[in-house]
C-alpha cells in the first residue's frame, strides 16, 4: 500500500482521513489549523504538518488528497504535481475553468495522475443504474430529474453551482454517456454572497434532458434521481442507496449491498496510483463538468440558454 498525505481536515477532509486510515494508507496530515492537524494526526497515527512545503520535504508519501477550499485547489495541486506527487482533488477541480485547465495541462506535462472527487459515480445505486443503461433493460433514457437539497451555509468561497450542482452535472454526463449541447439555468441567493439555490436544464441530443434542482435552503436533506426510460422509470435515493424500478410488469426494488462510496472512490484512486492507470474521473473529464457549471452561471446571469461544445 502506498503512503498518502492529506491536505485539509476540516469538513469533508475528516472523512478522507478516516477512510485513508482504514485502508492503511494515511501517512501525513497537513492543515494550517495546528490544533486540527494535531488532533487528527494523533487520532490516526499520522505525522502532522502545518504547511505544504514541510510535508513535501519531510513526509515519505507518493500521493496527496486535497480537501481544502475550492479557491486553493489550483495553487496547491500544481505545487504537489511539481514535487512529483499524484493528486486526488475533492470536487470541483478548481474555482474557474481557466484554473482547472492549468491543473489538467500541468498534470499531463508532469505525467502525474489527478483524480477528482465526483463520488456519486461510486454510489452503488448509480452503478446499478449504469448497468441498466448499458444493457438497455428499460429501453432508452429520455429524462433525468435530480434533487440535491438541504440547509447548508458552510461553503464560503463558491456558490452552489460549483460546490453542489456539479455532482449532478457529472452524474448526468455519466448516465447519458455523452455531453450536453445546451444549458439553461436560473439561480438566486438568500443567505450568502454566492448563489444558494439553482435549477439547471441540460439538453442532450434528440431532446433528451436532465433537470437539476439544488439548494442550501430546504431543512430536510434530499439526494434523489428519477430517470425516465422508454420502457420504465427508475427512482434512486442516493443516501439510502435504494433503487426502485417501475415498468409494465409492476414495481421492483432490487437488493443491493450497501457500500460506502467514499471508500470505493479512494480505493479506486489508490489502485490507479499503483497501476499507473487512468482514474474514472481525471482532470480533463472533471474540466468538462466545470465548463458546464460555468456556462450555467452565465446562463443565469444573462437569462438565456447557452449552447455548449464540451
N, C-alpha and C positions, 0 to 999 in steps of 0.2 A: 504494500500500500504506500502511495506517495504521501508526503507531508504537505499540508496546505495551511497557508496563512489566511486570516480573516480580518478585513479592514471594516470596522464599524459594527458594534454590538448593541446599538440602540434599535428599537422597533423590531423589524423582521430579521435583523442580523443575529439576534439571540437564538432564533430557530436554526439558522445556519450553524451556529456554534454547537448546538446540541446534536444536530444530525452529523456533522463532521466528526464530533467526538464519538458518537455511537458507531460510526464507520471506521474508527481508529485512524482518522486522517488529520485531525486538528493538531497543528504544530505550533501556531503562533496566533495571538490576538493583538490587534492594533486599534487603538481608539484614542482620540485627543482628550477624552474624558478619562483621566488617570484612574479614578475610583472605579469607573465602569470596566475599564480594561483589566484592572487588578481583580475585580470581583469574578469575572467570567474566566479569567486565566486560572485563578485558584479553583473554581468550580470544576473545570475540565482538565486541569493538569497541564496547561499550555503556558508558554512563555509570553509575558505581557510586554508590549511595546506601545510607545506613545506618539511615534511619528513613523512615517513610511520608510524614510531613509535608514533608520536604525534597524527596522525589520529586514529590509533588503540586505544590509551589510552583515547582520548577525545571525538571522534565522536560517536554518537548513530546510528550505522549502522549495517546492517545484511549481506551485501554483498558488493563486490567491483569489479569494472571494471578495468582491466589493459590494458592501451593503451600506453605502453612505448616501447622503442626499444627491439627487439627480444631477444638480449643477456641478458636482465634483467628479463625476464619472470620467469625463474626458481626461482631465489632468492626471488623476490617479492611475487610470488604466494605462495611459501612454508611458508613464514612468515605470510601471511594473513590466510592461512589454519591453521597454528599453533594457530592463535588467534581465531579460531572458526568461521571464515567467509566463506561464499560461494563466488566463484570467477568466473568471466567472463574474459577470456583471448582473446584479439584480435589475429587472426591468425598470424603466426603459433604458435603451442603450445610452442615451445622453439627453440633454435638455433641448437639443436642436438637431435637425437633420445634418447640418454642416459639421457639427462636432461628432456626430455619430459616424459620418463618413471618414473623418480623420482617424477615428479609432479603428474602423474596419480596414482602411488602407494601411495604417501603421502595423496592424497585426499581420496582414498579408506580407508586408515588406520584411518583417522580423521573423516570419514563418512560425508564429505562435498561435495557439488555439484561444479563441474567445467564444464563450458560450453566454447566452443572455437568458435571464430567468423568466421565461414565459411558462409558468408552472402548470397551466391547465392542459398542456399537451401531455402531461404525465398523470393527469387525473384519470383513474380507471373508467369513469363514466364516459369521458371524451374518447378514450382509447376504444371503448366498445362501440361508440357511435361511428368512429372512423372505420372500424371493421365492417359495420353495416353498409357504409358508403362504398367501401372498396369492393364488396361482394354484391352490391346493388340489390340488397334483400328487400328494400322498400321502394324500389324504383329510383327516380331522380330527385335530388334535393332542390326544392324551389325557394323556400323561405326559412330564415333562421332569426328568431327573436330572442335577444339576450336581456336579462335584468340583473344588474350588479349594483346593489343598493345597501347602504347602511349609514348611520350617523357617524361622521368622522371628520375631524379637522386637524389631524396631526401632521399633515404634509404642508410644509411652509414654502417650498421653493418652486413648485409647479402646480398646475391645476389638475382637474380630474381627467382631462383628456390624456395627458401624458402618464399620469400615475395609475389610473384605474381602467379607463376605456381601452387602453392598449391591450389589456388581457383579452377582451372580446374581439377586438380588431384582429389580433393574431389568431384566435381560435376560428373566426370566420374565414380567414385566409386558409387556414389549415383544413377545415372541413369541406370548403368549396373546392379546394385544391387548385386554386387559381387566384389571380389578383383582381380586385375590383377595378372597374373602369370609371366609376363616378362616386363621389361622396357629397352628401348634403347634411349639414349639422346645424343645430341650434343649441346654444349654451347660455348659462347665466350664473350669477353668483349672489349669494345671500349671507355668507358667513365670513369670507376672507377676501384676499387680494386677487385670487385667481378663480376661474370658473369652478363651481362645485356641483352643477347638475348639467346634464347633456343628453341629447337624443341625436343619434347618428344613423344615417341611412347609407349603406354601401350597396352600390349597384354592380352586379356581375353580368356577364354575358347572358343573353336570352332572357332578360328581365328578372333573373333570379336576384334575390335581395336579402340582405341582413339588416336588421334593425337593432340598434344597441341603445338601451336606456340605462343610465347610470347616474347616481347622485350620492352626496355625502350628507343628505338631509333626513332621509327616512329613518325612523328609530329602530326598525326591525331589519336585521341582516338578511339579505336575499341574494342568492347566486344561482340563477336558473337559465335554462335554454329550452326553447321549443323549436324543433326542426320539422318542417312540413315537407313531406315527400309526395310523389305522385300516387303512392300506394299506402300511405300511412303517416302517422305522426309520432315523433319521439320526443319525450319530455325528460329533461335531465335536471337533477338537483346536484350541483357541484359540491355542496357541503356534505350532504348525506351520501354522495356517490351512488345515487339511485337513478335507474333508467326505467321509464315506462313506455311501452310500445302499444299504440292503438292502430288497428287496421281492420279490414273487413271481417277477420276471424274473431275479433274481440280485443281484449287488453291483456298484456303480459308484463310482468316485472321480473326480468331475468336476474338470477343470482350472480353477484359479483363479490369477490373477496375484497374487503376494504384494505387499501394500502395508502400510506402517506405519500402524496405526490412529491413533496419536497425531498423525501428520502430517495424516491425513484429518480428525480431530476439530478440531484447531487451525485448519486451513484453513477448515473449516465455520464456526467462530466468527468468524474474521476477515471472512468473506463476510457473515455476519449483521450484523456491526457496520457494514460498508459499505453494505449494502442496507436496514438497519433492519428486519430480518426476525426472526421467532421462531426460536430455536435448537431443535435436535432434543430437547434436554433442558433446559428452562428451570427457573427456581427452583421454580415450583409443581409441575411434573412431578417434580423431584427430591424435593420435600417428601413426595410420596406414598410414595416408597421409604423415606424416613426414618420415616414413620408406621408402616410395616410392620416395619421393623427394631426400632423401639421397642416395638411390640406383641410381637415375638418375644422380646425381653428380658424383658418382663413375663410372657409365657407360660412361659418357663423358670423364672423366679423362683417362680411360683405352681403350676407343674406342670399347667397347664390349657390347653386350646385357647382361642383368643381370636377372637371374631367381629369382623370388620372392616367399616367403612363408609368406604372411602378415596375 
